[in-house]
Amino acid sequence: MKISYSWLKKYIKIDLTAERIATILTDIGLEVESITSFPEASVDLSKILIGEILTAEKAPNSDKLKLCNVKIGADTLQIVCGAPNARQGIKVPVATIGAKVLSKDKEIFEIKKSKIRGHESFGMLCSEVELGLGSDNSGLMELDNSLVSGTALDKIYQITPDQVFEIGLTPNRSDAMGHFGVARDLAAYLNSHNLPAKLELGIQKFPINSVEEIQIDNSSPKLVPRFSVFKLNNIQVGESPRWVKDALLAIGIEPKNNVVDATNYVMHAIGQPIHAYDAKYFNENKIFVGVSEHPTQIELLGNVIKESDTTDILIKNKENHFMGLAGILGGISSSVTDNTEEILVESAYFDPVSIRKTAKRLGLHTDASFRFERGCDPEITLSALHLATQIISETCENVQILASADAYPAKSPASYIVLRFSKLDQVSGIKIHREEVKEILRHLDIKVINEIQNGLEIEVPRYRADVLREIDVIEEIMRIYGFNKIKSTQKIAYTPLVQYPNQADTQFFALENKLRFSLVALGCTEVMNNSLQKSTGSESQILLKNPLSKELSGMRENLESSLAQSVSFNEKRSISTVKFFEIGNVYAYMHSSIIEECHIGIILGGSAKNKSWIDAGNSSDFLQLKSKADDLFNTWLPNIPLEQSTDGKKLEYSFAGMRIGEIYNFDAATRASYDIQMPIAYFEASLTALWDIKQNLISNGKLTKKYNQISKYNPLQKDMAFIAKKKIGYHQLATAIQETSEAIEEVNLFDYFENEKLGVENASYAFRIKIRQDDKSWDDTEINTLMNLISQKLNHTFDATLRN
């Protein structure tokens, strides 16, 4: 939200620098994000003269250029011009040779004698943009014909330099959505810090003649608690006063005409949106406001056509013709034109929730809806109408209020709150003098109704819709008192560990933390990504009803996409190796129910080692990730073998037919979809499933802790090679060997090969087997017996034969 410093000074008499004001506003919760100058670039208007176009003839060999003879005082200059509105008889700004104007990029350049299409040009006819006087670049700036040619433009236009604050307004501060609201907050701070600042709104009340009567038929009083209207006559639509145009331009609003500009000025002055209709479209001065019984096609300003719903608040005339979409945008059929002579100016209070839903559904977000959906002040609707009338009367002679109406059946109740001093002291951490508290409340327009023991009974003004509870009042006191004045204590108490309500959750958290530490020790980096992502089109994905954006419209079903995006982000910043893991929840529909599980994802990308002259770096591959996965499963389910299966692309882990996790490499298409160049290996598993399996095994007595005395005898290593079917795979063979005897501690594959002699379907698997006895050393007979048992088991189970 843009706030003009010059505009602020109309309501509060202050003489502080813009930088000091920005600091104060930020301290009281109206964060100033930037300060800019207006105009951003300026033109010396004393060098720009008023000229009268005597002739404007089409230039030979050109479709757009005109040769203009322009009278400037006693001199006449030939100027080549391409503006569409260059014509005989109008008066325009002329930049003569040596004068400086603005380019489209707001760069200053000097006017020189030039030749355009072979025709000499001795100056330039200017638009508003080229002079820094506005934003209209569609043609020449046309001046009042009564002005004397040759007069310097600075005698006519005097722009006061201004500074503009960009405020990042939070949604709860609806009271500060206009200049007066900001000035009111600023005055509260200054007066509470011995910097007297007088606050004045200065709205004159116009007399109401009541020559005519306006009838308001409000069919939805709960959605439209207040609806106020003035009817003004003697309207001459034209330009606004210079001070109004300058004020609007400073905050980035292009002036239109004196009626529209007045409505915009009022909205940005006091935060109350108002709208002007051409009164001739309201027969017999009858206005109907409320929801419609049937959907209606509505045509809005800007030629926007929408389909209204039965929940939208519409404004119609006696014939039930659409006039405006309440609180959002007016209808094109009732808009003010150059021929308008009488206007109806509407100022209302609409239900914030209704306006927000309509604006969201129709995709119409206007300055008016921005304010109405946050909650305006229902007490200032008439003040807004008087201010608008005051501004319009400056350019329209003998303006009268022919009629007025104010439908306000039930006055908005004030908020009554009890403030306990003990609670204030507890929350703030300090003890503020009670008289200072009352003084701050007075400056905030919060009325003290009664002083009770150790507290106050107070009444909050209606424009502070966000102050509803005792804690809200405390926040108001503290922001005006000054958060910076509260010193931090020497001792800070905090809880270092999360406390779970039951032991199972605590154990799960402990295992999760153990997993984190082990992965970090292996060189991985933990990342935490948003659990929202864009829609994937999957039927099982949970979609948000009210998403922040298309990119955050659904809940994630796995961790792959978020981890892949982290890799892509880092790769674009010249990170050649990534080892990321994430532990987080995933969500999905399953059998009409919502499933939420905790998953772990590990992603390896790029090179395992930094490249150097002696080592070019090895690609992170499937096997590295499998090693980490095996460590994970052994941590959660020690000595519990998991089923492993592969289709040649993925390795899947499961237990009793329930899939737990999988490992795979990203193919070219997958890497392209995430905009990744480096090779990627990925692993994801369900920690929730592992935990459920663990608890089930414990309850059935199948997972118990075993403690054995460390053997004093050294282990032996024996190598055995088997010829087996390739489709069997290493894991099944290794598991069978491991299960042969408790004396077998480790089984590792150290060699694998295929050749024609073995057969097309066969392969050679060579295992290194570590064996140990706790009570004695091995003798040859015992070793041979164990080796024979292993050979017989593999032969019987898999038809594998021992190689000679």
Stockholm file with secondary structure:
# STOCKHOLM 1.0

chainA/1-804         MKISYSWLKKYIKIDLTAERIATILTDIGLEVESITSFPEASVDLSKILIGEILTAEKAPNSDKLKLCNVKIGADTLQIVCGAPNARQGIKVPVATIGAKVLSKDKEIFEIKKSKIRGHESFGMLCSEVELGLGSDNSGLMELDNSLVSGTALDKIYQITPDQVFEIGLTPNRSDAMGHFGVARDLAAYLNSHNLPAKLELGIQKFPINSVEEIQIDNSSPKLVPRFSVFKLNNIQVGESPRWVKDALLAIGIEPKNNVVDATNYVMHAIGQPIHAYDAKYFNENKIFVGVSEHPTQIELLGNVIKESDTTDILIKNKENHFMGLAGILGGISSSVTDNTEEILVESAYFDPVSIRKTAKRLGLHTDASFRFERGCDPEITLSALHLATQIISETCENVQILASADAYPAKSPASYIVLRFSKLDQVSGIKIHREEVKEILRHLDIKVINEIQNGLEIEVPRYRADVLREIDVIEEIMRIYGFNKIKSTQKIAYTPLVQYPNQADTQFFALENKLRFSLVALGCTEVMNNSLQKSTGSESQILLKNPLSKELSGMRENLESSLAQSVSFNEKRSISTVKFFEIGNVYAYMHSSIIEECHIGIILGGSAKNKSWIDAGNSSDFLQLKSKADDLFNTWLPNIPLEQSTDGKKLEYSFAGMRIGEIYNFDAATRASYDIQMPIAYFEASLTALWDIKQNLISNGKLTKKYNQISKYNPLQKDMAFIAKKKIGYHQLATAIQETSEAIEEVNLFDYFENEKLGVENASYAFRIKIRQDDKSWDDTEINTLMNLISQKLNHTFDATLRN
#=GR chainA/1-804 SS CEEEHHHHTTTBCCCCCHHHHHHHHHHTTCCEEEEEEESSSCCCGGGEEEEEEEEEEECTTCSSCEEEEEEETTEEEEEEECCTTCCTTCEEEEEETTCEEECTTCCEEECCCEEETTEEECEEECCHHHHTSCSCCSSCCCBCTTSCTTCBGGGTCCCCCEEEEEECCCTTCGGGSSHHHHHHHHHHHHHHTTCCCCBCCCCCCCCBCCCSCCEEEESCTTTCSEEEEEEECSCCCCCCCHHHHHHHHHTTCCCCCHHHHHHHHHHHHHSCCEEEEEGGGSGGGEEEEEECSSCCEEEETTTEEEECCTTSEEEECTTCCEEEETTTEEBGGGCCCTTCCCEEEEEEECCHHHHHHHHHHHTCCCHHHHHHTTCCCGGGHHHHHHHHHHHHTTTSTTCCEEEEEEECSSCCCCEEEEEEHHHHHHHHSSCCCHHHHHHHHHHTTCEEEEEETTEEEEEECTTCTTCCSHHHHHHHHHHHHCGGGSCCCSCCCCCCSCCCSSHHHHHHHHHHHHHHHHHHHTTCEECCCCSEECCCCCTTCCBCSSCSSGGGSEECSSSHHHHHHHHHHHHTTTCCEEEEEEEEEEEEEETTEEEEEEEEEEEEEEBSSCCCSSCCCCBCCHHHHHHHHHHHHHHHSTTCCCEEEECSSEEEEEETTEEEEEEEECCHHHHHHTTCCSCEEEEEEEHHHHHHHHHHHHHTTCSCCCCCCCCSSCCEEEEEEEEEETTTCHHHHHHHHHTTCTTEEEEEEEEEECCGGGCTTEEEEEEEEEECCSSSCCCHHHHHHHHHHHHHHHHHHHCCEECC
#=GC SS_cons         CEEEHHHHTTTBCCCCCHHHHHHHHHHTTCCEEEEEEESSSCCCGGGEEEEEEEEEEECTTCSSCEEEEEEETTEEEEEEECCTTCCTTCEEEEEETTCEEECTTCCEEECCCEEETTEEECEEECCHHHHTSCSCCSSCCCBCTTSCTTCBGGGTCCCCCEEEEEECCCTTCGGGSSHHHHHHHHHHHHHHTTCCCCBCCCCCCCCBCCCSCCEEEESCTTTCSEEEEEEECSCCCCCCCHHHHHHHHHTTCCCCCHHHHHHHHHHHHHSCCEEEEEGGGSGGGEEEEEECSSCCEEEETTTEEEECCTTSEEEECTTCCEEEETTTEEBGGGCCCTTCCCEEEEEEECCHHHHHHHHHHHTCCCHHHHHHTTCCCGGGHHHHHHHHHHHHTTTSTTCCEEEEEEECSSCCCCEEEEEEHHHHHHHHSSCCCHHHHHHHHHHTTCEEEEEETTEEEEEECTTCTTCCSHHHHHHHHHHHHCGGGSCCCSCCCCCCSCCCSSHHHHHHHHHHHHHHHHHHHTTCEECCCCSEECCCCCTTCCBCSSCSSGGGSEECSSSHHHHHHHHHHHHTTTCCEEEEEEEEEEEEEETTEEEEEEEEEEEEEEBSSCCCSSCCCCBCCHHHHHHHHHHHHHHHSTTCCCEEEECSSEEEEEETTEEEEEEEECCHHHHHHTTCCSCEEEEEEEHHHHHHHHHHHHHTTCSCCCCCCCCSSCCEEEEEEEEEETTTCHHHHHHHHHTTCTTEEEEEEEEEECCGGGCTTEEEEEEEEEECCSSSCCCHHHHHHHHHHHHHHHHHHHCCEECC
//
